[in-house]
Amino acid sequence: MTLTLPTDSQSRKQIPLLSGCLRYFPAALSGVAALSQAGNSKHNPGEPLHHARGKSPDHGDALLRHLVDLQDHLAALARDEELDTRKALAEADAICWRALALSQELHERLADSPLAPGAR
């Protein structure tokens, strides 16, 4: 069985999941988790929360589309136009979600990481 984390204690200590990720980005990760829930409700209604891998695999293109949309929101703000903060933050969360999805799939393909437990 392949595990996500190394099994030797010295290598494990070099992966600070709490202090090097969650403590850096709690609001961003919360936004990604909320987006995951909303996406699951939209794309997999009535099913347990999971990443339905086959439904939208174009992570790079989708990430850039969300980045363009976010830049439009920020440009409007720079022009002193009213900013819908919920939409702008939703775009930022979608960028993060897509970047994480792309990275996870690359780790599985290139670094022999196991399939994510929440993926189908």
Long-range contacts (C-beta under 8 A, 24 or more apart in sequence): 1-114, 2-112, 2-113, 2-114, 3-114, 4-113, 4-114, 28-92, 28-93, 28-96, 29-96, 31-89, 31-90, 31-92, 31-93, 31-96, 32-93, 32-96, 32-97, 32-100, 34-93, 35-90, 35-93, 35-94, 35-97, 36-97, 39-97, 49-118, 50-118, 50-119, 50-120, 51-101, 51-116, 51-118, 51-119, 51-120, 52-120, 53-105, 53-119, 53-120, 59-98, 59-99, 59-101, 59-102, 59-105, 60-98, 60-102, 62-94, 62-98, 63-94, 63-95, 63-98, 63-99, 63-102, 66-91, 66-94, 66-95, 66-98, 67-91, 67-95, 70-95
